[in-house]
């Protein structure tokens, strides 16, 4: 009995107290052997989740798409994002379907339907069910918080597609390097961010790079440039408004799309009638074709799914570097496949803007 009591009084083994024992100054071969049974128990306890199941069991219970390595999500996001941008430019410019509102409306109609099917048949939109069950998302919250974001989102989508009628894909991607700066400035105006001297220096560097790239653009058009700048400003306001209005909702991107897509679809339907008319859909079938339109809509939704996965698996810096890689590939693809002209001044300006962007994301 005495022996048993002595054994129970010994402290449980852990790495911290093992390496801090009084015998730590002894030669390694003379140190007492650690309690290997306790060590195994400690390791086993560290793999147990909060619900009592092991981490391995929790990992295996996850869907297949959640268990893929991060590089798969990065490749999927770059591929779908690049494909959507090039397809939209091809439809609006090369195929002569010059109706960006109608094209965006088709995308939103597909996404509205797809998110509802996902809610019914999968668990990917369970966050929306949870918010509605707890009363967090009610009619008042929807009108005051979702609708304003949806209005800005719709305007951003339409303007971003319209720009493809005026500017080259390569130049648009160069201008978009200014987006983080725009988000920062809008956040500062809302009092969400503080502008330091170092941040202002980085902002000036990115601005100089974008200005230099714009100066080197051979097919520069002022209206297209201003509309793209307006689209970036609206998108920045949307992102800040999402942070300000939807903070505490815990909406993931798919649940956000579930609520935002029908709002944007309604806004686009109102804009479509006086601006382009509903007869443009017959033109879409004639000029583009139903199979190609369906593939384009599927790609836009696949892009949202890829974004969901990537955001959940990568850090902000990885997202930024992935975006930089995507933009470089798009610029090169636009030059090689679509005949866009890229000058040496543009390459220099874009390189300066990208360097400032990476520096900015490391702060």
C-alpha positions in Angstrom: 0.0 0.0 0.0 2.8 2.3 0.9 4.5 1.6 -2.4 1.2 2.3 -4.3 0.8 5.6 -2.5 4.3 6.7 -3.3 3.8 6.0 -7.0 0.6 8.0 -7.1 2.3 11.0 -5.5 4.8 11.3 -8.3 4.1 14.2 -10.7 2.8 13.2 -14.2 5.4 13.4 -16.9 5.5 16.4 -19.3 8.2 17.8 -21.5 8.4 21.0 -19.4 9.1 19.4 -16.0 11.3 16.7 -17.6 13.7 19.2 -19.0 13.6 21.3 -15.8 14.4 18.5 -13.4 17.2 18.8 -10.9 19.2 16.2 -12.8 19.3 18.3 -15.9 23.0 19.0 -15.4 23.8 15.2 -15.3 25.2 13.5 -18.4 22.3 12.4 -20.7 23.0 8.7 -20.2 22.7 9.1 -16.3 19.3 11.0 -16.4 16.3 9.0 -15.0 14.2 7.4 -17.7 11.0 9.3 -18.4 7.6 7.9 -17.6 6.8 6.6 -21.1 3.3 5.4 -20.1 2.4 9.0 -19.0 4.0 10.3 -22.2 1.8 8.1 -24.3 -1.3 9.2 -22.4 -0.3 12.9 -22.8 0.1 12.5 -26.5 -3.2 10.6 -26.7 -5.0 13.3 -24.7 -3.6 16.0 -27.0 -5.3 14.4 -30.0 -8.7 14.3 -28.4 -11.1 16.9 -29.7 -13.5 18.9 -27.5 -16.3 16.4 -28.2 -14.2 13.5 -27.0 -13.4 12.2 -30.5 -9.8 12.0 -31.7 -8.4 14.5 -34.2 -7.9 11.8 -36.7 -11.5 10.7 -36.4 -12.7 14.3 -36.8 -10.4 14.7 -39.9 -11.8 11.5 -41.5 -15.4 12.6 -40.8 -14.9 15.8 -42.8 -16.0 15.8 -46.5 -13.4 14.9 -49.1 -13.1 18.4 -50.4 -12.2 19.7 -46.9 -9.3 17.2 -46.6 -7.4 18.2 -49.7 -4.1 19.9 -49.3 -3.9 23.8 -49.5 -2.1 23.8 -52.9 -5.2 22.1 -54.5 -7.4 25.0 -53.4 -4.8 27.5 -54.7 -4.6 25.9 -58.1 -8.4 25.6 -58.3 -9.0 29.2 -57.4 -6.4 30.5 -59.8 -7.7 28.3 -62.6 -11.4 29.2 -62.1 -10.8 32.9 -61.5 -8.6 33.2 -64.7 -11.1 31.2 -66.7 -14.1 33.4 -65.6 -12.2 36.6 -66.4 -11.1 35.4 -69.8 -14.5 33.9 -70.6 -16.3 37.1 -69.7 -13.9 39.2 -71.8 -14.4 36.8 -74.7 -18.2 36.9 -74.5 -18.5 40.7 -74.1 -15.8 41.6 -76.6 -15.0 38.8 -79.1 -18.5 37.4 -79.4 -20.0 40.9 -79.5 -22.5 40.3 -76.7 -22.1 43.8 -75.4 -24.6 43.5 -72.5 -22.7 43.3 -69.2 -25.9 43.7 -67.1 -27.5 40.8 -68.8 -24.4 38.6 -68.4 -24.2 39.4 -64.7 -27.9 38.7 -64.3 -27.4 35.2 -65.8 -24.6 34.6 -63.3 -26.7 35.7 -60.4 -29.8 33.7 -61.4 -27.6 30.6 -61.6 -26.0 31.3 -58.2 -29.4 32.0 -56.6 -30.7 28.7 -57.8 -27.4 26.8 -56.9 -27.2 28.1 -53.3 -30.8 27.1 -52.7 -30.1 23.6 -54.0 -27.0 23.4 -51.9 -29.0 24.3 -48.8 -31.6 21.7 -49.6 -29.3 18.8 -50.4 -26.0 19.5 -48.7 -24.7 20.9 -45.4 -22.6 23.7 -47.1 -25.2 26.4 -46.2 -25.9 25.2 -42.7 -24.7 28.6 -41.4 -27.8 30.2 -42.9 -30.1 27.7 -41.3 -28.4 28.3 -37.9 -28.8 32.1 -38.2 -32.4 31.8 -39.1 -33.2 29.2 -36.4 -31.6 31.5 -33.7 -33.4 34.6 -35.0 -30.1 36.4 -35.8 -31.1 36.7 -39.4 -34.6 38.0 -39.6 -36.5 40.4 -41.9 -35.1 43.5 -40.1 -31.5 42.3 -40.3 -31.9 41.3 -43.9 -33.2 44.8 -44.9 -30.8 46.8 -42.9 -27.6 44.8 -43.4 -27.9 42.4 -46.4 -29.7 44.7 -48.8 -27.2 47.6 -48.7 -24.3 45.2 -49.3 -26.2 43.6 -52.1 -26.7 47.0 -53.8 -23.0 47.7 -53.8 -22.2 44.1 -54.8 -24.5 44.4 -57.9 -23.0 47.7 -59.0 -19.5 46.3 -58.6 -20.2 43.2 -60.7 -21.9 45.2 -63.5 -19.2 47.8 -63.7 -16.4 45.2 -63.6 -17.9 43.4 -66.5 -18.6 46.6 -68.4 -15.0 47.6 -68.3 -14.1 44.6 -70.6 -15.8 46.5 -73.4 -13.3 49.3 -73.1 -10.0 48.1 -71.7 -7.7 45.1 -72.2 -7.7 42.2 -69.6 -4.0 42.9 -68.9 -4.5 46.5 -68.1 -7.6 45.8 -65.9 -5.5 43.4 -63.8 -2.8 46.0 -63.4 -5.3 48.6 -62.2 -6.8 46.1 -59.7 -3.4 46.1 -57.9 -4.8 49.4 -56.3 -7.7 47.6 -54.7 -6.0 46.9 -51.3 -5.1 50.6 -51.2 -8.7 51.6 -51.9 -10.0 49.3 -49.1 -7.5 50.8 -46.7 -8.5 54.4 -47.5 -12.2 53.6 -47.2 -11.6 51.7 -43.9 -9.7 54.7 -42.6 -12.5 57.0 -43.5 -14.9 54.8 -41.5 -12.5 54.9 -38.6 -11.7 51.2 -38.8 -8.0 51.6 -39.7 -5.2 53.9 -38.7 -2.9 55.4 -41.4 0.7 55.4 -40.3 3.7 56.9 -42.1 4.9 53.5 -43.1 1.4 52.6 -44.5 1.2 55.9 -46.4 4.7 55.2 -47.9 3.5 51.8 -49.1 0.3 53.3 -50.5 2.3 55.9 -52.4 4.5 53.1 -53.8 1.5 51.1 -55.1 -0.1 54.2 -56.5 3.1 55.2 -58.3 3.3 51.7 -59.8 -0.3 51.7 -61.0 0.2 55.2 -62.4 3.3 54.2 -64.3 1.5 51.1 -65.7 -1.4 53.3 -66.8 1.1 55.8 -68.4 2.6 52.9 -70.4 -0.8 51.6 -71.7 -1.0 51.9 -75.4 -4.8 51.6 -75.7 -5.5 53.8 -72.7 -9.1 55.1 -72.5 -10.1 57.6 -69.9 -13.7 56.5 -69.6 -12.8 52.9 -69.1 -10.1 53.8 -66.6 -12.5 55.9 -64.6 -15.2 53.2 -64.6 -12.7 50.6 -63.4 -11.6 53.0 -60.7 -15.3 53.5 -59.7 -15.8 49.7 -59.6 -12.8 49.4 -57.3 -14.1 52.1 -55.1 -17.6 50.5 -54.9 -16.1 47.1 -54.2 -13.9 48.6 -51.4 -17.0 50.2 -49.8 -18.8 46.8 -50.1 -15.9 45.0 -48.3 -15.8 47.6 -45.5 -19.6 47.6 -45.2 -19.5 43.8 -44.9 -17.0 44.2 -42.0 -19.1 46.9 -40.4 -22.6 45.6 -40.8 -22.2 41.8 -40.8 -19.7 41.6 -37.9 -21.0 39.0 -35.5 -23.0 37.1 -38.0 -20.2 34.8 -38.8 -21.3 34.4 -42.4 -19.0 32.2 -44.6 -18.8 33.1 -48.3 -21.4 30.5 -49.4 -23.9 31.7 -46.8 -23.2 35.3 -47.8 -23.8 34.4 -51.4 -27.0 32.6 -50.4 -28.4 35.9 -49.1 -26.7 38.3 -51.5 -27.3 36.6 -54.8 -31.1 37.1 -54.8 -30.7 40.8 -53.8 -28.2 41.4 -56.6 -30.5 39.5 -59.0 -33.4 41.8 -58.1 -31.3 44.9 -58.5 -30.0 43.7 -61.9 -33.5 43.0 -63.1 -34.5 46.5 -62.3 -31.5 48.0 -64.0 -31.7 45.6 -67.0 -35.1 46.8 -68.2 -34.3 50.4 -69.0 -30.6 49.9 -69.8 -30.5 46.8 -72.0 -34.0 45.3 -72.1 -35.0 41.7 -71.6 -34.8 40.9 -75.3 -31.0 40.8 -74.9 -31.4 37.2 -73.6 -32.5 36.1 -77.1 -29.3 37.8 -78.4 -27.3 35.9 -75.8 -28.7 32.5 -77.1 -28.0 33.5 -80.7 -24.5 35.0 -80.2 -23.1 32.9 -77.3 -25.3 29.8 -77.2 -26.9 28.1 -74.2 -24.1 25.5 -73.6 -21.4 28.2 -73.4 -23.6 30.5 -71.2 -24.3 27.5 -68.9 -20.6 26.7 -68.7 -19.8 30.3 -67.9 -22.4 30.4 -65.1 -21.0 27.1 -63.7 -17.5 28.6 -63.7 -18.6 31.7 -61.8 -20.2 29.5 -59.2 -17.2 27.2 -59.1 -15.1 30.3 -58.5 -17.1 31.0 -55.4 -16.7 27.5 -54.1 -13.0 27.7 -54.7 -12.8 31.0 -52.8 -14.7 29.4 -49.9 -12.1 26.6 -49.6 -9.1 28.8 -50.1 -10.2 31.4 -47.5 -10.6 28.6 -45.0 -7.2 27.0 -45.6 -4.8 29.9 -46.4 -3.5 33.0 -44.6 -3.9 36.5 -45.9 -0.4 36.6 -47.3 -0.9 33.3 -49.2 -4.2 34.7 -50.6 -2.3 37.8 -51.7 0.5 35.9 -53.3 -2.0 33.6 -55.0 -3.7 36.7 -56.4 -0.4 38.1 -57.6 0.4 34.8 -59.4 -3.1 34.8 -60.9 -2.8 38.4 -62.2 0.7 37.6 -63.7 -0.7 34.6 -65.5 -3.7 36.6 -66.7 -1.5 39.3 -68.1 0.7 36.8 -69.8 -2.4 34.9 -71.1 -4.0 38.1 -72.4 -0.8 39.0 -74.2 -0.4 35.5 -75.7 -4.0 34.5 -76.4 -5.8 37.8 -76.9 -3.1 39.9 -78.5 -3.0 42.5 -75.8 -0.1 45.0 -76.0 2.2 45.2 -73.0 5.0 47.7 -72.8 8.2 47.8 -70.8 6.9 50.7 -68.8 3.8 48.8 -67.8 5.9 45.8 -66.7 8.0 48.1 -64.5 5.0 49.9 -63.1 3.2 46.7 -62.3 6.3 45.1 -60.7 6.6 48.2 -58.4 2.9 47.9 -57.5 3.1 44.2 -56.7 6.2 44.8 -54.6 4.3 47.4 -52.6 1.3 45.1 -52.4 3.3 42.2 -50.9 5.0 44.6 -48.5 1.5 46.0 -47.5 0.2 42.5 -46.7 3.1 41.7 -44.5 2.3 44.6 -42.2 
